[in-house]
Structure formats: C-alpha cells, structure tokens
Amino acid sequence: MRSLQQRLGPLTWFYHLCLAGFIVCAVSLPATPGWSQSKPLSGLDTDKPIEISADSLEVIQDENIAIFTGNVDALQGDIRLRASQLTVHYRSGEGGEAGVNAISRIDASGSVFVTSGRETAQGETGVYDVENSLITLIQNVVLTRGENVIRGNRLVLDLVTGQTRVDGGESGPRSGGRVRSLFVPKRSTN
C-alpha cells in the first residue's frame, strides 16, 4: 500500500502538511481553496526521458558536460524546469556515447522555475540530482500554489518519496533567515 506522501505527490504533500499546521492554529477559518479538490501529483515518473530545448548548446566531451544557454526548458514527464542556463553532467555510455540514462546531474542558474501541475517553485539556482531524484533550489526560493506562498532560502524536493523541505537560511531579502508562509483561506461565495 502506498504511503500518504506517495499518493499526494511531492509538492502537494508539503502543502498539505503546512496546511494541517495552519488549520490547527486557525480552526475557525474555512478551508484553503482547491486543496481538497486538487489533482494529486502522484505517479511522477523520474525514469521518463528528459527533453531539453534552448537557444544554444555547447558540448564539452572531455568533461562530460553539455551547456544549454538561453530560454532553457527541460521536461521530464509532468515536471518542467526552466532557467537561463543548464549544465548537464553525464557519464559516457558504451562506445563513449551519452544518453538520457547517462545524465547524472543538471545544474540550473538564472531564474530557475520548477513546475508540476498547479505548483511552482522558483529560486536563483538549482540542482536536479537525477540519480537520486532530488531537486534542490537555492536563494530566494518561492513555492506557490494558487494564492498560497512559502518563501525560504533553500528547497529540497524528493521526487520518489514526495518529501519537501524548505529552510530559511541566512540570506535572501524576504526570508530574513526564516521560512515564511502565507495561506489564503477560501472565500465563501454566499
């Protein structure tokens, strides 16, 4: 039987955890919009191919890296990563050829956005550890879903377990060294 985290998906699980804490503190407020009717992000397949498009590509074979620059868009299943630049680290396959299975890490820089469904996470830099299915965003991290916002300095998202962690860190003009959250209650239509 799949755990609650696996059924809800990576970003949704984190929001539900934060929402539960918020509801305990404010039981008199109505439910946050769209949470109970949200489409779970379960079933993200990190084994799917990674498709990358960009304005330019430079491959440095001696170092096993490919540098995509300008309006970079990487897609793997339902996960989209956008940035100004991506550096793809890969291992050589048989006969020196590289393939999607050989990608070990993707470093992103310049307005990094990760989206899946209705959820968006952004930061100044990011790392997608393909082998361990981890996405890390660093500096001025903002995680949004609808009007709900979580801000911090570092976000780590485990695509396998669905666990998400946001740390305040010591930098970032809006974080002040702390994680800050805003949960907007559902407005009644009466």
C-alpha positions, 0 to 999 in steps of 0.5 A, spaced: 500 500 500 502 506 498 504 511 503 500 518 504 506 522 501 506 517 495 499 518 493 499 526 494 505 527 490 511 531 492 509 538 492 502 537 494 504 533 500 508 539 503 502 543 502 498 539 505 502 538 511 503 546 512 496 546 511 494 541 517 499 546 521 495 552 519 488 549 520 490 547 527 492 554 529 486 557 525 480 552 526 475 557 525 477 559 518 474 555 512 478 551 508 484 553 503 481 553 496 482 547 491 486 543 496 481 538 497 479 538 490 486 538 487 489 533 482 494 529 486 501 529 483 502 522 484 505 517 479 511 522 477 515 518 473 523 520 474 525 514 469 521 518 463 526 521 458 528 528 459 527 533 453 531 539 453 530 545 448 534 552 448 537 557 444 544 554 444 548 548 446 555 547 447 558 540 448 564 539 452 566 531 451 572 531 455 568 533 461 562 530 460 558 536 460 553 539 455 551 547 456 544 549 454 544 557 454 538 561 453 530 560 454 532 553 457 526 548 458 527 541 460 521 536 461 521 530 464 514 527 464 509 532 468 515 536 471 518 542 467 524 546 469 526 552 466 532 557 467 537 561 463 542 556 463 543 548 464 549 544 465 548 537 464 553 532 467 553 525 464 557 519 464 559 516 457 555 510 455 558 504 451 562 506 445 563 513 449 556 515 447 551 519 452 544 518 453 538 520 457 540 514 462 547 517 462 545 524 465 547 524 472 546 531 474 543 538 471 545 544 474 540 550 473 542 558 474 538 564 472 531 564 474 530 557 475 522 555 475 520 548 477 513 546 475 508 540 476 501 541 475 498 547 479 505 548 483 511 552 482 517 553 485 522 558 483 529 560 486 536 563 483 539 556 482 538 549 482 540 542 482 536 536 479 540 530 482 537 525 477 540 519 480 537 520 486 531 524 484 532 530 488 531 537 486 534 542 490 533 550 489 537 555 492 536 563 494 530 566 494 526 560 493 518 561 492 513 555 492 506 557 490 500 554 489 494 558 487 494 564 492 498 560 497 506 562 498 512 559 502 518 563 501 525 560 504 532 560 502 533 553 500 528 547 497 529 540 497 524 536 493 524 528 493 521 526 487 520 518 489 518 519 496 514 526 495 518 529 501 519 537 501 523 541 505 524 548 505 529 552 510 530 559 511 537 560 511 541 566 512 540 570 506 535 572 501 531 579 502 524 576 504 526 570 508 530 574 513 533 567 515 526 564 516 521 560 512 515 564 511 508 562 509 502 565 507 495 561 506 489 564 503 483 561 506 477 560 501 472 565 500 465 563 501 461 565 495 454 566 499 
